[in-house]
Structure formats: structure tokens, C-alpha cells
Amino acid sequence: YTVLFAGFSSDAVALRLQTARAKLVVTADGSLRRGRVIPLLDNLRQARSKTPSIEHVVVVDRTGGRPALCDGEVAYETLVAAQSPDCPCLPLEANEPSFLIFTSGTEAKPKGLVHSVAGFLLGTWANVQWQINPEENDVYWCAADVGWLTFPIHAVIGGLAHGMTMLCYEGA
């Protein structure tokens, strides 16, 4: 999997999805930033037209606007309602690819860096342990956008590996 910054243009999103050969994208219809709605679904639809590998899009109705869905799109709540509560973990070999993070692309075409299952989990756990030193009942907040490297490392994977409660904030 990979995460993408909500502020990327449709071309920047398409480039990363093409490189990743993404088959499934989970997106919100929009994100709230400084009192405005950022049209994530519209942006993805433009990027999808340039990314033939995408087979499915899961859409979270974040704004409450009940977006009309196109072919290959399914509402998150519809997908979840159809799932069994039994969801066993899938065992993976330690060196299987786990996470793809992209360089910024500031000076050249963004490059995707692949992290393995065990290496990424252990590395993120250690980063949080050494930098945050979490204690029982801590609530963790990472002041980075979900699409930037710090958030998936420190909050999503590292924080969850420690069993921490996390607070996520949407906006500026």
C-alpha cells in the first residue's frame, strides 16, 4: 500500500498510482482544509483516467454529500456492510513488500521506495519507541499530513505497533 498527499494534483496522483501499479484506491469524496472542501474524488477520477491498472475505488462519504458513484466505485459503508465479521490475518513472509513510499519529486521524478513487512514494522516500532517513548494510556498525535512520510511511519504503523490510542486531525 501507499498513501498520497491530499494536496497533490491529479497528474501527481496519477504518476504515483501508475508507478505503484495500483489496483485499488480508497479515497474520501473530499477533505476539509481551511474551511474549504478539497475534491479528492474528482481529483482521483482525473488521475484514474490515466491509470488503467486501477480496478476498484472505495469511496468514503466524508462530506455528507452522498457522491454519485461511477463504474468501478463502491461506497465504503456498502462494502463494510457486506463483509463477514470474521477476518483472519493473512500470514506474510518477512521480506514480502509491505509499504511503498514516494520521494517528494521536488528535484526529479518521484521514486517509490519499497519497505518489507518485518523490516518496516520493526523499524517503525523502534522509531516510535526511541523518539516518543510511549507509556501506557498515552494518546498520540502526529502533526503531519496523512500523505507525508512521518504520519504512516510514526502514527499509523509505529503507533499501532505500540497499541497506542491515536488522535488524527483533518485540516491545516
C-alpha positions as CSV (number, residue, x, y, z in Angstrom):
1,Y,0.0,0.0,0.0
2,T,0.9,3.6,-0.2
3,V,-0.5,6.9,0.9
4,L,-0.9,10.1,-1.1
5,F,-0.9,13.7,0.0
6,A,-4.4,15.3,-0.4
7,G,-2.8,18.4,-2.0
8,F,-1.3,16.6,-5.0
9,S,-2.6,17.4,-8.4
10,S,-4.3,14.7,-10.5
11,D,-1.1,14.4,-12.5
12,A,1.0,13.8,-9.3
13,V,-1.6,11.3,-8.1
14,A,-1.6,9.5,-11.5
15,L,2.2,9.3,-11.6
16,R,2.4,7.6,-8.2
17,L,-0.5,5.3,-8.9
18,Q,1.0,4.3,-12.3
19,T,4.3,3.6,-10.6
20,A,2.7,1.6,-7.9
21,R,0.5,-0.3,-10.5
22,A,-2.3,0.3,-8.0
23,K,-5.4,-1.9,-8.4
24,L,-7.5,-0.5,-5.6
25,V,-7.8,3.0,-4.2
26,V,-9.5,4.1,-1.0
27,T,-10.4,7.8,-1.0
28,A,-12.8,10.2,0.6
29,D,-15.1,12.3,-1.6
30,G,-13.5,15.3,-0.1
31,S,-11.2,16.6,2.7
32,L,-11.7,19.7,4.8
33,R,-8.9,22.2,4.8
34,R,-9.2,25.9,6.0
35,G,-12.9,25.9,5.6
36,R,-12.8,24.5,2.1
37,V,-13.6,21.1,0.7
38,I,-10.7,19.6,-1.3
39,P,-12.3,17.4,-4.0
40,L,-10.4,14.2,-3.6
41,L,-12.7,12.0,-5.5
42,D,-12.8,14.4,-8.5
43,N,-9.0,14.5,-8.4
44,L,-8.8,10.7,-8.3
45,R,-11.2,10.3,-11.2
46,Q,-9.0,12.5,-13.3
47,A,-5.9,10.5,-12.3
48,R,-7.8,7.2,-12.8
49,S,-8.3,8.0,-16.5
50,K,-4.5,7.9,-16.8
51,T,-4.1,4.8,-14.6
52,P,-5.5,1.7,-16.3
53,S,-4.3,-0.7,-13.5
54,I,-7.0,0.6,-11.1
55,E,-9.8,-1.9,-10.9
56,H,-11.7,-0.6,-7.9
57,V,-12.2,2.6,-5.9
58,V,-13.7,2.6,-2.4
59,V,-15.3,6.0,-1.6
60,V,-15.8,7.3,1.9
61,D,-18.5,9.9,2.1
62,R,-16.6,12.3,4.3
63,T,-18.5,15.5,3.4
64,G,-22.0,14.0,3.7
65,G,-22.8,14.9,0.1
66,R,-23.6,11.3,-1.0
67,P,-21.5,11.4,-4.1
68,A,-22.8,9.7,-7.2
69,L,-20.6,6.8,-7.9
70,C,-19.1,5.8,-11.3
71,D,-18.3,2.3,-12.7
72,G,-15.7,0.5,-10.5
73,E,-16.6,2.7,-7.4
74,V,-18.3,1.4,-4.3
75,A,-19.3,3.3,-1.1
76,Y,-17.3,2.4,1.9
77,E,-20.3,1.7,4.1
78,T,-21.8,-0.6,1.4
79,L,-18.6,-2.6,1.3
80,V,-18.3,-2.9,5.0
81,A,-21.9,-3.9,5.5
82,A,-21.4,-6.8,3.1
83,Q,-18.3,-8.2,4.9
84,S,-18.2,-11.0,7.4
85,P,-17.1,-10.0,10.9
86,D,-14.6,-13.0,10.6
87,C,-11.4,-11.6,9.1
88,P,-8.4,-13.7,9.9
89,C,-4.9,-12.2,9.4
90,L,-3.1,-13.3,6.4
91,P,0.4,-14.6,7.3
92,L,3.1,-12.9,5.2
93,E,6.8,-13.8,4.8
94,A,9.1,-11.2,6.4
95,N,10.5,-9.9,3.1
96,E,7.2,-9.5,1.3
97,P,6.6,-6.0,0.1
98,S,4.5,-4.0,2.6
99,F,4.7,-0.3,2.1
100,L,5.6,1.9,-0.8
101,I,6.5,5.5,0.0
102,F,7.5,8.0,-2.7
103,T,10.2,10.6,-2.6
104,S,8.9,14.2,-2.9
105,G,9.7,14.6,-6.6
106,T,10.9,18.1,-5.9
107,E,14.0,17.8,-8.0
108,A,13.2,14.8,-10.2
109,K,10.5,12.2,-10.9
110,P,9.3,10.8,-7.6
111,K,10.8,7.4,-6.8
112,G,8.9,4.6,-5.0
113,L,10.8,3.0,-2.1
114,V,9.6,-0.4,-1.1
115,H,9.6,-1.5,2.6
116,S,9.3,-5.1,3.6
117,V,6.7,-6.5,6.1
118,A,9.0,-7.2,9.0
119,G,11.6,-4.5,8.4
120,F,9.0,-1.8,8.1
121,L,7.1,-2.9,11.2
122,L,10.2,-3.3,13.3
123,G,11.7,0.0,12.1
124,T,8.5,2.0,12.8
125,W,8.1,0.4,16.2
126,A,11.7,1.3,17.0
127,N,11.3,4.9,15.7
128,V,8.3,5.5,18.0
129,Q,10.0,3.8,20.9
130,W,13.1,5.8,20.7
131,Q,11.6,9.1,19.7
132,I,8.3,9.2,21.6
133,N,8.9,6.7,24.4
134,P,5.2,5.8,24.7
135,E,3.8,5.0,28.1
136,E,0.6,3.2,29.0
137,N,-2.6,5.3,28.4
138,D,-0.7,7.8,26.2
139,V,-2.7,9.4,23.4
140,Y,-0.6,10.0,20.4
141,W,-1.0,12.9,17.9
142,C,1.3,13.3,14.9
143,A,1.1,16.7,13.4
144,A,1.8,15.6,9.8
145,D,-0.5,15.1,6.8
146,V,-1.5,11.5,6.3
147,G,0.2,11.6,2.9
148,W,3.6,12.6,4.2
149,L,6.2,10.0,5.4
150,T,6.0,11.0,9.1
151,F,2.4,10.1,9.5
152,P,2.4,6.5,8.2
153,I,5.6,5.7,10.0
154,H,5.1,7.3,13.4
155,A,1.3,7.3,13.8
156,V,-0.3,4.5,11.7
157,I,2.3,1.7,11.9
158,G,4.6,2.7,14.7
159,G,1.8,4.0,17.0
160,L,-0.4,1.0,16.3
161,A,2.5,-1.4,16.8
162,H,2.7,0.0,20.4
163,G,-1.0,-0.3,20.8
164,M,-1.4,3.4,21.3
165,T,-4.5,5.4,21.0
166,M,-4.1,8.0,18.2
167,L,-5.7,11.3,17.5
168,C,-5.9,12.3,13.9
169,Y,-6.7,15.8,12.8
170,E,-8.0,16.9,9.4
171,G,-7.2,20.3,8.2
172,A,-4.5,22.9,8.3
